[in-house]
């Protein structure tokens, strides 16, 4: 992902924290997912207006003391997986700039 990437939580997804785990139920796949800590950070920050690179720098690099390139590469892989399962939507523009669809 070379362009800025924005992520937004899908509307037809239910999320519940159970202990240390974040459980996600996807209506698209009728499936239950357990997000690891990093995926949960990305899910919680998926507001549709904050670039993924900012989320990674602010919430992941500082927490895990990772270099930005490695953290961004890992985050891109994670959000692409979440998007493939209908848990988040991805765009190269903030979602507020797009009207009703990306």
C-alpha positions in Angstrom: 0.0 0.0 0.0 1.9 3.0 -1.2 -1.0 5.5 -1.1 -2.4 6.7 2.2 -4.8 4.1 3.5 -7.9 4.8 5.6 -9.8 2.1 7.4 -13.4 2.1 8.7 -15.2 -0.5 10.7 -17.9 -2.2 8.7 -21.4 -1.6 10.0 -22.6 -5.2 10.0 -20.0 -6.4 12.5 -20.5 -7.0 16.2 -17.5 -6.6 18.5 -17.2 -7.7 22.2 -14.2 -7.7 24.5 -13.9 -11.0 26.4 -11.0 -10.8 28.8 -8.0 -9.8 26.8 -9.5 -10.8 23.5 -11.6 -8.8 21.0 -14.2 -11.1 19.4 -15.7 -9.9 16.1 -18.8 -11.4 14.5 -18.9 -10.8 10.7 -22.4 -10.8 9.2 -20.9 -11.1 5.8 -19.4 -14.4 6.5 -21.5 -15.4 9.6 -18.1 -16.1 11.2 -16.5 -15.3 14.5 -13.0 -13.9 14.7 -10.6 -13.4 17.6 -8.4 -10.5 17.0 -4.9 -10.4 18.3 -3.7 -7.3 20.2 -2.3 -5.5 17.2 -5.5 -6.2 15.1 -7.6 -5.0 18.0 -5.6 -1.7 18.1 -6.2 -1.3 14.4 -9.9 -2.1 14.7 -10.4 0.3 17.6 -8.7 3.1 15.6 -10.6 2.5 12.4 -12.5 5.8 12.3 -12.3 6.3 8.5 -10.5 9.6 8.8 -7.1 8.8 10.4 -4.5 7.5 8.0 -3.2 4.0 8.7 0.3 5.4 8.8 -0.7 7.7 11.7 -2.3 4.9 13.6 0.8 2.7 13.2 3.1 5.5 14.3 0.9 6.6 17.2 -0.4 3.3 18.5 1.8 0.5 17.3 5.4 1.7 17.0 5.4 3.4 20.4 3.7 0.4 22.1 5.9 -2.3 20.6 9.1 -0.3 19.9 9.1 -1.3 16.3 10.6 0.5 13.4 8.0 2.3 11.2 8.6 0.2 8.0 8.2 -3.2 9.7 5.1 -2.0 11.6 3.5 -0.5 8.5 4.2 -3.7 6.5 2.6 -5.8 9.2 -0.3 -3.4 9.6 -1.0 -3.4 5.9 -1.2 -7.2 5.9 -3.5 -7.2 8.9 -5.9 -4.7 7.5 -6.0 -6.4 4.1 -7.0 -9.6 5.9 -9.6 -7.8 8.0 -11.0 -6.2 4.8 -11.1 -9.6 3.0 -13.3 -10.9 5.8 -15.7 -7.9 5.7 -14.5 -6.6 9.1 -13.2 -3.2 7.8 -13.3 -1.2 4.6 -10.2 0.3 3.1 -9.8 3.4 0.9 -7.2 5.8 -0.3 -9.3 8.8 0.9 -10.9 9.6 4.2 -14.4 8.1 4.3 -16.0 11.4 5.1 -14.7 12.7 1.7 -16.5 10.0 -0.3 -20.2 10.4 0.2 -21.9 7.1 0.7 -19.4 4.8 -0.9 -15.6 4.5 -1.4 
